[in-house]
Amino acid sequence: MDAPADWEQRARPFLEHVAFLVPVENERKRFLQWLAHIFQRPEVLPHTMYLMTTKTTGIGRNLLASILVRALRGHVAVGVSLPELLDGGYTGRLSKKLLATVDEAREGSGERRYQRAEHLKKLLTEDFRQINPKYGFQSIEKNCCRWLLFSNHDDAIPFDNSDRRVIVIANPTQPREAAYYERLYGMLEDGAFIASVRRWLETHDISGFRVGEHAPMNAAKQGALDAMLSETERAVIEFKEDCNSELTSRTSVRNHVEGRGEQIKENYLTHAIRRAGMVPTSRRLKLGDGRLHRLLIVGGAWTVETVRTASEEALIEAMKDRK
């Protein structure tokens, strides 16, 4: 159906609903450009995805998804199972899709988070995707699929403090009155309304939209990062904050974590060390117990290369407490 002559007026309830869900003006401006970009440049994949979080149910996020499903009819994968995809499951539902929505995501915790984070990056950024349907033949497609996720949990999806892909939006915690939702749900089958939303997104100015723009850090994203911290990661961060030397040993970190009663897996400890902002090196140094200990960079001007080439005396000096 073609958009009616008064499409701008008819599209207003959609814009009002987006304004309710994304109350921060600059975040809303960017989100609307991101949506409009799907309609205007479907073949160009942005580098970012959206995660919307709130502790409250029934605020209308699925309503937003329902409007987009109708405006992009045939090109939305609705209610995708993120755990299945992150663990290498079937990808047939993503075939020829421009948008995928995920409900009630909560995959950001646990020791598998790091492996899943790598899979998530691949879903977002790969130029071409292998379509692996449950039944039928595999194929290769250009990846043009954007992601819009909803969750009632801060630890919704796996990412770390180096992430540049995930934009987190804090949705309202109080729903609107019942009549508000009844009106909007009643409009879902109104072809003129859907056509008006589509026309608005097809014509919205996206000249300032930067495809490669990094996801900003905001309070919502910091809250998600904090929620994903395990006790091991918290212990390693605590060690880093209390450490007053430029170099330390992996053993010292391990002893601190074990002193908190945490069981340690070496690969997971490495991830926790990196997340805390310390840098592992390959240099080993014999310390007071007569054993070789692998060194970590805590701060200062040290690099992996300077640690590798420095004298033992310089390394021992850098490991002294400066407090």
N, C-alpha and C positions, 0 to 999 in steps of 0.2 A: 504494500500500500504506500502510495506517495504521501509525503507530509502535507497537511492542509496549509492554507494561507496563513493561519494564525499559529503556526508551529512554535514560535518563540513563547507565546503565552501558554500554550498547552504543555510545554516542556518544563515550566516553572516548578511544578510539584516534585519532579525528579531533582532539580537543582536544590530545592529546599531540603529534600531528604539527604542529599550529599552534604549540605551545610550542617545538618543535624549530626550526621555520623562523623564528619571531619570538621570539628569546630574551630580549629586553628586556621586562620585565613591563608597563610602562605603554604601550609600543608595541603589545604583544599585546592588551591590554585594549581599546584603541581599534580595532584591526583586527577583533577579534571583534564589536564593536558595529557596525562598518561593514558586516560581512557580514550580521549579524542584521537590520540596517536594510533590506537588500534584500528580505528575506522579510516583514518587518512593515510597512514603508512603501514598497512598490515604486514608488509614484507620485511620491515626493518625492526629487529628485536631490540628493545631497550635493555640496559644492563641492570635494571632494578625490578623488584617485585614488591608487593604490598602485603603486610600482615596487620590486620586490625584486631585489637585486643580490648576486652572489657570483662569484668567479673559478672556482668548482668546479662541475662538472657532476654530475648524478646524486644530488642531495641530496633530491629529492622534491617539487619545486615543481609539476611536471606532474601528480604524484599528487594534490596539493591541488586543482588545476584539475579533474581527473577526478572527484573527489568532488563539487565544486560543480556541475559539468555535470549530474550525476545528480540531485542535490538540487533543482536548478532546471531540470529537464528541459524542453527546448524554448525556454528563455529565455536561453541563453548562446551568444555567438558565439565559437567557439574558434579560436585560432591566427590571429587577424586580421592582415592585412598592414598594418602601420602606415605604411610608406613610401607605399603606394598612397593611403591616406586622407589623409595629410598633404600629398600633392601633388595633391589634388582628384580622386581616383579614385572608383570606384563605392562606394556606401554601402548597397547592398541587404542585405548580411549583418547590418547593425545593426538591421534592421527588427524591431520588437516584442521587442527584447532588453533584459534587465535587467543583464547583465554581459557584458563583452568581455574576452578574455584575449589577450595578445600574447607570443609566445615569441621569445627571442633578439633583443630590440630593440637597435638601435644606430643611432640617427638624430640624436644630439645634437651631432655635429661638422660642420664645414664652414660655408661662408659662407651657405648656405641655411638655417642653423639659425634665424635670426630670423624668416624667413617661415614656417617650419614651426612655430615656437613659437606664432605667432598662430593657425595652423590648429588646433594642439593645444588652445589655450584655447577655441576655438569648439566643438571636439568635446566638451569637458568641460562647458561652461556654457550652450550654446544651449538655450533653452526648447523650441524646436521644430526638428526636423531634416528637411531635404529628403532623402527616400529616393530614391536614383538607382540603380536596379538595372541590371545589365548588359543584361538583356533585360526588356522590359515598360515600364509607364508609371511616371512619377515620382509621388510622393505626399508629403504632409507628415504627420509624426507628432510627438507629444509625446516629448521626449527624456528617457528614464528609464534610460539605459545607464551603468553604472559601468565603471571600467577597472582591470584588474589585469594588470600587466606584469612579465615576468621577463627578466633579462639577465645575461650574464657580463661585461658591460662597464660601467664607470662612466658613460661618455658615451652612455647608452642612449637618452634622449629629450631634445628641446630645451626648455630652460627657463633662466631667468637668476636672479640673486640677488634679484630682486623677486618671484619666484614665491610664490604662496600656495596652490597647487593640488596640487602633487606631494608626496606623502609617500614618502620613501625608506627602505627597510628593508634592513639588512645581514643577509643570511642566513649560516648557518654555512659554514665552509670545509672541513669534514670531514664526509663522509656517515656515516650510521649503518651498522650491520652489515647484510649481505645479508638475513638472516632477517627483519629489521624491515620491509624493503620488500616481501618476499614475502608477509608476513602482510597488510599493508595492501592490496596489489594484489589479493590473494585476496578481500578484503572488498568490492571494488568492485561485484561482482555479487550481493552479499548485500542483498536488498531491505530486510531488517530494519535493517541498519546504515545504509543511506542514509536510510530513513524516520526513524531515530533522530537522525541529524545534522540533518535537516530540522526535526524537532520541537525540537531543542535551539536552533536558530537562530530558530525561530518564537516561542520563549518566553523567550529570553535578555533580560535587563533592558537596555533601551537608553534609559532615562529620562535618563541623563547624556550621551547622544550629541547633539552640537551639529552640525546640518547645515551651518551656515555657518562652522564652525571653520577657521582657517587652518592650513595644513601647517606643522609646526614645523621649525626648522633643527636638524639633528643632524650627527654626524660623517659619516654615510653620504651625506647630501645635500650637505654641503660638499665631500666627495670627488668627487661627481658634477660639481659646479660647477667644481672645479679641473681635472677631466679634460677638460671641454669647452672650456677656454680655448685659443684659437689663439695663435700667436706674436705676431700683431698685438695681440691683447687683452693678452697678458702684457707687451708693450712699453708699452702705454698705461697699464696699472696701475703699472708700474715708474716711468713719468714722474710719475703722480699721487703716488706715495709719496715721490718725491724732490723734488717741487715745494714750495717754501717761500713762495710768494706766494698771495694770495687770488684773483687773476685771472691768466689766461694767455691765449695765443692758440692758435687751432687750428693755425696754421702751426708753432708750437713743438712741438706734439704730433706733427704730421706729420713734421717734421724728425727728431724723436727716433726714430720708428718706421722711417723710411727709413734712418736711420743704423744700424739693426739689420739692414739688408738685406732688409726686407720690402716687397713690392709692395702698394700701397694702393688700395682702391676707396673712394670718398668715402662712399657709404652705409654700408659696413661700418665705416669709421672712426667715423662718427657713433654707431653701435651700440656700438662698443668704448669710446668716450668716456663714453657714458651708463652702461655697465656698470661702468666704473671709478669712478663716483660724481661725475664732473664734469658740469656743466650747460651745454649750448650756449645761446648767446644770439644775438639778431639784431643786436646792436650791433657796428659796425665802427670801428676806431680806426687812424689813420695813425701808424705807428711809425717807427723810425730809418731804415728802407730806403725811406721815402717811399710805401709801399704801404698799402692798407687791409687790416686783419687782423680776422677775426671773433673775438670774445672768448668765453672759457669761464670759468665760475665753478668755482674749485677748492675754496674754503672760505670761512670767515668768515660774516658776516651778509648777504652779497649775495644778491639775488634777481634774476630776469630783469627785473623792473620797475625795480629800483633801478639796475641796470646801464644800462638804456635811458635813464633820466633823469639819470644822474650827469654831472658835468662831466668834460672830458677830463683835467683835472689830477687829479681824484679817481681816475679809472680808471688813470692812469699810476702814481700812488702805490700803488694796490692791486696793481700788477703787479711791484712791487719785491720782490726776494728778502729775506725777513725773518730769514734764518738769521744 
